[in-house]
C-alpha cells in the first residue's frame, strides 16, 4: 500500500467518523451513523494491518546462526 492510498484512506476514515458524529448529534439516521462509524473503524484497522505487514525497505532480516 503506497503512501497516497494510506493518506486517502485516513482522510476518508476521518470524514466518515466526523459525519457519523454529526448525524448522532442531530438525532437523525442513527443506524446510518453507526454504519459510518463502523466503516471508519474498519478503514483504521486496514491501515494498521497494512503497516504491520509492510516489508522493510532494506529487505528481509537474516536470522543469525544458532551455533
C-alpha positions as CSV (number, residue, x, y, z in Angstrom):
1,X,0.0,0.0,0.0
2,X,1.6,3.3,-1.1
3,X,1.6,6.5,1.0
4,X,-1.0,8.2,-1.2
5,X,-3.5,5.4,-0.6
6,X,-2.8,5.4,3.1
7,X,-3.4,9.1,3.2
8,X,-6.6,8.9,1.3
9,X,-7.9,6.0,3.5
10,X,-7.1,8.0,6.6
11,X,-8.8,11.1,5.2
12,X,-11.9,9.0,4.4
13,X,-11.9,7.5,7.8
14,X,-11.8,10.9,9.5
15,X,-14.5,12.2,7.2
16,X,-16.8,9.3,7.9
17,X,-16.3,9.5,11.6
18,X,-17.0,13.2,11.7
19,X,-20.1,12.8,9.6
20,X,-21.3,9.9,11.9
21,X,-20.8,12.2,14.9
22,X,-22.8,15.0,13.2
23,X,-25.6,12.6,12.4
24,X,-25.6,11.2,16.0
25,X,-25.8,14.7,17.5
26,X,-28.7,15.8,15.4
27,X,-30.6,12.6,16.2
28,X,-31.2,11.8,12.6
29,X,-30.3,8.5,10.9
30,X,-28.8,6.7,14.0
31,X,-28.4,3.5,12.1
32,X,-26.5,5.2,9.3
33,X,-24.3,6.9,11.8
34,X,-23.4,3.6,13.4
35,X,-22.6,2.1,10.0
36,X,-20.5,5.1,9.0
37,X,-18.6,4.8,12.3
38,X,-18.1,1.1,11.7
39,X,-16.7,1.7,8.2
40,X,-14.3,4.3,9.6
41,X,-13.1,1.9,12.2
42,X,-12.6,-0.8,9.6
43,X,-10.5,1.6,7.5
44,X,-8.4,2.4,10.5
45,X,-7.9,-1.4,11.1
46,X,-6.9,-1.8,7.5
47,X,-4.3,0.8,7.8
48,X,-2.9,-0.8,10.9
49,X,-2.7,-4.2,9.2
50,X,-1.1,-2.7,6.2
51,X,1.6,-1.1,8.4
52,X,2.2,-4.3,10.4
53,X,2.6,-6.4,7.3
54,X,4.8,-3.9,5.4
55,X,8.1,-5.4,4.4
56,X,11.2,-3.5,5.4
57,X,12.7,-1.4,2.6
58,X,16.1,-2.8,3.3
59,X,14.9,-6.4,2.6
60,X,14.1,-9.3,4.9
61,X,16.1,-9.9,8.0
62,X,18.5,-12.8,8.1
63,X,18.5,-14.9,11.3
64,X,21.9,-15.3,12.9
65,X,23.4,-18.8,13.1
66,X,22.3,-20.7,16.2
67,X,25.8,-22.3,16.6
